[in-house]
Amino acid sequence: MALPTIPDPPGFAELSPAEQIDFLQRLWDRIAADELAIPVRESHFELAEDRLAAHRAQPDAARPVEELLDRLGRRHP
């Protein structure tokens, strides 16, 4: 399903890519200020429930967050 196109805000096209990203981040921060207003897809709840069930079934398989961050740092320096 194609998303509808929306026009750029006035002046957006004249911003540098870094400024456009900053604009979008600030916009998202404004939207996200009311967490309850942001819809969460059912598939996200299902994924979280599946992962929690897998953790409860094998809690010893969990790894410290530092290990994950180290792995991510090696992949994306």
Secondary structure, DSSP 8 states (H G I E B T S, - for coil): ---------TTGGGS-HHHHHHHHHHHHHHHHTSGGGS---HHHHHHHHHHHHHHHH-GGG---HHHHHHHHHHH--
